[in-house]
Amino acid sequence: MKSSYRFLFALSLMLVVLGSWGQSHKTLREWGFPTGIFQPGPNNAITDVPGVTVGHVTCIEGDSIRTGVTAIVPHQGNLFRNKVPAAIYVGNGFGKLAGYTQVRELGYIETPVILTNTLSVAAGIEGAVRYTLMQPGNERENSVNAVVGETNDGRLNAIRAMHITPQMVIDAIKGAKGGPVEQGCVGAGTGTICFGFKGGIGTSSRVLPESLGGYTIGVLVQTNYGGILEIDGVQVGQKLQKHDFINHVRRNENVDGSCMMVVITDAPLDSRNLERVAKRAMMGMAKTGGIASNGSGDYVIALSVAPENLINDKAKKITSTVLANSEMSSIFAATIETTAEALWNSLFMATSMTGRDGYHVEALPVDKVLEMLRNR
């Protein structure tokens, strides 16, 4: 069954298209509601950061497999030989993020960033490691720190089947590309749920004015979290009477879930200031009404791909140029904006889905939400 996933991938795309008939799926900005003060890049995606690519493998099979893999490749060289300054911030640690301690200790990432479901983290590690070991120049390496994040898609997906394979991870990496990024029910976002609606993959970007450095900040998210949904300041969850803790008023809702956020910039930052950036992504999550509940794994992975600061693993001394602390505020603001928009986009771009045991999740009622935004 696992060897047939290429066919299943094609089938999944067909199902997504079929599920989209009669619906218009646009990002929040494409609906005419730009948020924040800074402008996005040409694709409004994490791939607007030079050299960054994204690949998905989507697995939809029968009535119970709803899962996938998303790979984010920071640059197009040998990542192990030219490592990327990085930091990880734990908003709430109910999760299974692999590779955290080495990033915390050494301040860099040496593999693509992999996102998948909770019980497929091991497959994510193996795939990322195998991909790294097969790269020219890595023939003698015996240690690789793979960074793999997850959310639990077990309500829509038969997660115990552990359908994801290392080869799927490798194929997601090899299939990564620049330009527009597929969003919604694709890759690692195939089976996720957000604020009680269908969640998924979302992305956005900001380009700072030249007077502020001209840097690009891109964010990609995997949304599977709860709270009280707000969109651009409008209390959508309350108006729709669908939010966490509503069981105390009307009916039960699940408050827990997780969110993975990946922030990449071409600004020259070291791991210390990247951790500061990662903290601001959590502020972006807060703007959407996310509460980082007790059972939620909310993590931010932040990277800088400034070419002058890539870390040559053979160098005995490293000289880098990094922004002063006083230059960080505009990057903080852009990160908050970009993260919030990426999270909202994951909802706007998702489609309704039925999965394991007939469990059904409706997509965000976009028409109702747009009316709220217009009439606020």
C-alpha positions in Angstrom: 0.0 0.0 0.0 2.8 2.4 0.9 4.5 1.9 -2.4 1.5 3.2 -4.2 1.5 6.6 -2.6 2.4 8.4 -5.9 -1.0 7.3 -7.2 -2.6 8.3 -4.0 -0.9 11.8 -4.2 -2.5 12.3 -7.6 -5.8 11.0 -6.2 -5.5 13.4 -3.3 -5.1 16.4 -5.7 -8.2 15.3 -7.6 -10.2 15.0 -4.4 -9.1 18.5 -3.3 -10.2 19.9 -6.6 -13.5 18.0 -6.4 -14.1 19.3 -2.9 -13.5 22.8 -4.1 -16.1 22.9 -6.9 -18.5 25.7 -6.4 -16.2 27.5 -3.9 -13.7 30.3 -4.4 -10.6 29.8 -2.4 -8.6 32.9 -1.9 -6.3 34.2 0.8 -7.5 37.0 3.1 -5.5 39.5 1.1 -6.9 38.3 -2.2 -10.4 38.9 -0.8 -9.5 42.5 -0.4 -8.4 42.6 3.2 -4.7 43.3 3.5 -3.5 43.3 7.1 -0.6 45.2 8.6 1.5 48.1 7.4 4.2 46.3 5.4 3.8 45.0 1.8 4.1 41.3 1.0 6.5 39.8 -1.5 5.4 38.8 -5.0 4.0 35.5 -3.9 3.0 36.5 -0.4 4.8 33.3 0.6 7.8 32.0 2.5 9.4 31.4 -0.9 9.7 35.2 -1.4 12.8 34.8 0.8 15.6 34.2 -1.8 16.6 30.5 -2.1 13.8 29.1 0.0 11.7 26.3 -1.5 8.7 24.3 -0.2 7.6 20.7 -1.1 4.5 18.8 -0.2 3.5 15.1 -0.3 -0.3 14.7 0.3 -1.8 11.4 1.4 -5.5 10.9 1.0 -6.6 7.3 0.7 -10.0 5.6 1.2 -12.1 7.0 4.0 -9.4 7.2 6.7 -6.0 8.4 5.5 -5.7 12.2 5.6 -2.1 13.2 6.2 1.1 14.3 4.6 4.6 15.8 4.7 5.8 19.4 4.1 9.4 20.2 3.6 10.9 23.7 3.9 14.4 23.9 2.3 16.2 27.1 3.5 18.8 27.3 0.7 19.8 25.4 -2.4 23.3 24.4 -1.4 24.5 21.6 0.9 22.7 22.5 4.1 25.0 20.2 6.2 28.1 21.8 4.9 26.7 25.4 5.0 24.5 25.4 8.1 21.8 28.0 8.7 21.7 30.2 11.9 18.5 29.3 13.7 16.6 29.3 16.9 13.5 27.5 18.2 11.0 29.1 20.7 8.6 26.9 22.6 5.3 28.7 23.1 3.8 25.6 24.7 5.7 22.3 24.9 3.0 19.6 24.5 4.6 18.3 21.3 7.2 16.1 19.8 9.6 18.5 18.0 12.8 16.6 17.0 16.2 18.3 16.9 15.4 21.0 19.4 18.3 20.5 21.9 21.1 20.7 19.3 19.6 23.9 17.7 19.4 25.3 21.2 23.0 24.4 22.0 24.7 25.3 18.7 22.4 27.9 17.1 22.0 26.4 13.6 20.0 24.0 11.5 21.7 21.5 9.1 18.7 19.8 7.3 15.5 20.9 5.7 12.7 21.5 8.2 10.1 18.7 8.0 6.5 19.0 9.1 4.2 15.9 9.4 1.9 14.2 11.9 2.7 13.2 15.5 3.3 9.5 15.0 5.4 10.1 11.8 8.1 12.2 13.4 10.4 9.1 13.3 9.8 8.7 9.5 10.5 12.5 9.2 13.8 12.1 10.9 14.8 9.1 8.9 13.9 10.8 5.6 15.7 14.0 6.4 18.8 12.0 7.6 18.8 9.8 4.5 18.5 12.8 2.2 21.4 14.5 4.0 23.7 11.5 3.9 23.1 11.0 0.1 24.3 14.6 -0.7 27.7 14.9 -2.4 30.3 15.8 0.2 28.5 14.1 3.1 29.8 10.5 2.4 31.7 10.3 5.6 29.2 11.8 8.0 27.9 9.8 11.0 25.7 12.3 12.8 22.9 14.5 11.5 20.5 16.6 13.5 17.1 16.5 11.7 14.5 19.1 12.7 11.0 17.6 12.4 7.9 19.3 13.7 4.4 17.8 14.0 0.7 18.3 14.9 -1.8 15.6 15.6 -4.2 14.9 12.8 -5.7 11.9 14.5 -9.3 13.1 14.3 -9.5 13.1 10.5 -6.6 10.7 9.9 -6.0 7.1 10.9 -2.8 8.2 12.5 -2.0 4.8 14.1 -1.5 3.5 10.6 1.8 5.5 10.4 1.3 5.9 6.7 4.2 8.4 6.2 7.4 6.8 4.9 11.0 8.1 4.8 10.8 8.0 1.0 7.8 10.4 1.1 9.9 12.8 3.2 12.8 12.5 0.7 10.4 13.2 -2.2 8.9 16.2 -0.4 12.4 17.6 -0.1 13.4 16.8 -3.7 10.1 18.2 -5.0 10.5 21.5 -3.2 10.2 24.5 -5.4 10.0 28.3 -5.2 7.2 30.6 -6.4 3.6 30.2 -5.2 3.1 27.7 -2.4 0.1 25.4 -2.2 -2.0 26.1 0.9 -4.9 24.6 2.8 -5.4 20.8 2.8 -2.0 19.8 1.5 1.1 18.2 2.9 1.4 18.3 6.6 -1.9 20.3 6.8 -4.0 17.7 5.0 -5.8 16.4 8.2 -5.5 19.3 10.6 -8.2 21.3 12.4 -8.0 24.9 13.5 -10.6 26.7 15.7 -13.0 23.9 15.0 -12.8 24.5 11.2 -10.6 22.8 8.7 -7.0 24.0 9.1 -3.9 23.3 7.0 -0.9 24.9 5.6 -0.7 28.7 5.3 2.0 31.1 4.3 2.7 34.8 3.9 5.6 37.3 3.6 6.6 40.9 4.1 9.3 43.0 2.5 10.6 45.9 4.6 11.1 49.3 2.9 14.7 50.0 1.8 14.9 52.6 4.6 14.5 49.7 7.1 16.9 47.4 5.3 14.8 45.9 2.5 14.7 42.5 4.2 12.2 39.8 3.5 10.4 37.9 6.2 8.5 34.7 5.2 6.3 32.4 7.4 4.8 29.0 6.8 2.5 27.4 9.3 0.8 24.1 10.0 -2.4 24.9 11.9 -4.1 22.5 14.3 -4.8 24.7 17.3 -7.8 26.2 19.2 -8.9 29.3 20.9 -11.4 32.1 20.1 -10.9 33.0 16.5 -10.2 36.6 15.6 -9.6 37.8 12.1 -8.1 41.3 11.6 -9.6 42.4 14.9 -13.1 40.9 14.3 -14.4 38.5 16.9 -15.3 35.8 14.3 -15.4 32.9 16.8 -17.8 34.6 19.1 -20.1 35.8 16.3 -20.2 32.3 14.8 -20.7 30.8 18.3 -17.9 28.4 17.7 -14.9 28.6 20.0 -13.1 27.0 22.9 -14.9 26.9 26.3 -18.3 27.3 24.6 -19.3 24.0 26.3 -20.0 26.1 29.4 -22.7 27.9 27.3 -23.9 25.6 24.5 -21.9 22.6 23.4 -18.5 21.0 23.8 -15.5 22.0 21.8 -11.9 20.7 22.0 -9.6 23.4 23.3 -6.3 21.5 22.5 -4.3 21.2 19.4 -0.9 22.3 18.0 0.7 24.8 15.7 4.0 24.8 13.9 5.4 28.1 12.7 8.5 28.5 10.5 10.0 32.0 10.1 12.7 32.6 7.5 14.4 35.9 6.7 17.3 37.1 4.7 18.1 39.7 7.3 21.6 38.9 8.9 20.6 37.6 12.3 22.4 35.3 14.8 20.6 32.7 16.8 20.1 35.0 19.8 18.1 37.6 17.8 16.4 34.8 15.8 15.0 33.6 19.1 13.7 37.1 19.7 12.0 36.9 16.3 10.5 33.5 17.1 8.9 34.9 20.2 7.2 37.6 18.1 5.6 34.9 15.9 3.7 33.8 19.0 2.3 37.3 19.2 1.0 36.8 15.6 -0.7 33.6 16.8 -2.3 35.6 19.6 -3.7 38.0 17.1 -5.7 35.1 15.6 -7.2 34.2 19.0 -4.9 31.3 19.7 -4.4 30.6 23.4 -1.5 28.0 23.5 -3.7 25.7 25.6 -2.4 23.1 28.0 -2.5 20.2 25.4 -1.1 22.3 22.5 2.4 22.0 21.0 3.1 25.5 19.8 6.6 25.9 18.3 8.4 28.5 16.2 11.5 27.7 14.2 13.3 30.9 13.0 16.1 30.9 10.5 18.3 33.4 8.7 19.5 32.6 5.2 21.7 35.7 4.7 24.4 34.3 2.5 27.3 36.0 4.4 26.3 34.3 7.6 25.9 30.6 6.5 28.1 28.5 8.8 30.8 26.5 7.0 31.2 23.4 9.0 34.9 23.1 8.2 35.8 26.6 9.3 37.9 27.1 12.4 36.8 30.7 12.8 33.5 32.3 11.8 33.1 35.9 11.0 29.5 37.1 10.6 27.8 40.4 10.1 24.6 40.7 12.2 22.1 43.5 12.7 22.3 45.6 15.8 19.6 45.1 18.4 18.3 48.6 17.6 17.5 47.5 14.1 15.3 44.6 15.1 11.9 46.3 15.8 10.7 46.5 12.2 11.6 42.8 11.8 9.6 42.0 14.9 6.6 43.9 13.6 6.8 42.3 10.2 7.0 38.8 11.8 3.9 39.4 13.8 2.0 40.6 10.7 3.3 37.8 8.5 2.6 35.0 11.1 -1.0 36.2 11.7 -1.7 36.4 7.9 -0.2 32.9 7.3 -2.4 31.5 10.0 -5.5 33.1 8.6 -4.6 32.0 5.1 -4.5 28.4 6.3 -8.2 28.7 7.2 -9.2 30.6 4.1 -7.5 28.2 1.7 -8.7 24.9 3.4 -11.7 22.8 2.2 -14.2 20.8 4.1 -13.1 17.2 4.7 -14.5 13.9 5.9 -12.1 11.4 7.3 -11.6 8.6 9.9 -14.9 7.1 11.2 -16.9 9.5 9.1 -15.6 12.5 11.1 -16.4 15.7 9.2 -14.9 19.1 9.5 -16.4 22.1 7.8 -14.2 24.8 6.2 -14.3 28.3 7.5 -17.6 29.9 6.3 -15.8 32.4 4.2 -18.9 34.3 3.0 -20.1 34.9 6.6 -16.6 36.0 7.6 -16.2 38.4 4.7 -19.6 40.0 5.6 -18.3 40.4 9.2 -15.1 42.1 8.0 -17.0 44.4 5.7 -19.6 45.4 8.3 -17.3 46.0 11.3 
